[in-house]
Amino acid sequence: MSNLELPDDFRDVLVRATPANSARVFAALSAFGAPVGPHGVDTGTFDSEGPAYRVGMKPLCIDVLTKISGVSFDEAENDAVRADIDGRVVRVIGRQALLRNKRAAGRHKDLDDAEWLEHHGRAGD
């Protein structure tokens, strides 16, 4: 497990796109207090790849994603690492999957992030 310091804009949550999980995601968002009803989010919103939902506004927002560029959910899950974030252990995308995602996204910021990651690799990677 690692302790991560995450940038302020690192608040993406990738969820598995299935009907059963979509209902769980909806229940969690509702319990969190997200305004799902007024935003047209329901128990089926996250049942297929593609939909995304933003809760809040930058810098205090979370993006719930069902798909990311260049990496399937299973690939992200297989490469995930456990990290302590504010005293809570969570699974985060691993370095190799993150690099594939950043390269595939192709935006300047993502390509800059990928370059930084490549030059600041950890021993054993």
N, C-alpha and C positions, 0 to 999 in steps of 0.2 A: 504494500500500500504506500502511496505517496501523499505528501502534503502539497497541494497545488495552490499557487497564487494565480487566479484567473483574471484576465482583463475584464474591465467593466462591461464590455459588449458581448461577453461569452455567456449567453443565457439560452442557447438552443437546446431543446429537448427532443430527441428522436424517439418516436414511439412505433411499435410494431403495428402495421396496418392490417388488423383483422376485426371482424365484427365483435367478438368477445372483448378484445382489448379496447376497441373504440368505446364501448360502454363503460369500461373501467376508467379510461382517460376522461370521459365526460363527467363521471361521478367525482373524480379527483378535482377537476376544474371547478365543478359546482361547489364542492366542499371548501375549496380554496377561496371562493367568493368571486370567481370570474363571471363577468356578465354574459354568460353563454346564450341565454334566451334572446336577448336583444340583438346579439350578433349572429343569430341563425345557426348556432352550433347545437347539435343534438347527439343522441347516442350513436348515430350512424356516420357522423362527420369524418371520423378517422378510420373507417373500415377499409379504405383502399389507399394506395400510394398516390400522393399528389396534394391533398389538402394540407393547409397549414393554418395556424391560429396564433395571433399575437395577443398576449394579455399585458396590459399596461402600455406605457410609452417610454421611450429611451430617456434617461438611462435605466429606468426601472421597468424592464419588460422581460417577458419570457416568450420565446417563439416555440410553439409545439409543432414539430415537423413529422410528416409521415414518409418523407423521402429526402435524401441529400444527394448531391452530385457525386458520381463516381464510386459510390459505396452502397451496397445493399444493407438492409437492417442486419441480416445475419452476419455479414462481414464486419460491420461495426461492433456487433455483439461479441463475435469471436475474438476481436482484437482489443476489447475493452479492458481497462485497468480500474482497480479500485482506488479511490482517492478520498481523502478527508477534506471536505469543504465546509468550513464554518462548524466543525464538530460533528458533521454528519457524513457517514461513509456512503459514497455513491459510485456508480460505474460511469466512467467517461470514455469516450472514444480513444483508442490507442493511437500511438504516434504514426504508425504506418498507414492506418485507415484515414487518419486526419490528413496526412500528406496527400494521399490519393484524392480525398475530398477537395482539398484546397486547390490542387492542380486542375481537377475537373471543373471546378466552379469557374476558374479562369478570370475572375475579376482582379484588378490590380492589387487590391488589399489582400486577397487570398493568395495570389502569386508571391507577394512580398512575405506573407506569413509562411508559406511553404519554403521559401529561400531561407528565412530565419531559422526554421526548424531543421533544415538540412545542414546548416552551419553550426548549429548548437545541439547536435545529437548527444545522446547519453552513451556512456560506455556500454558495450554489449548490444547496442541496437544495430 
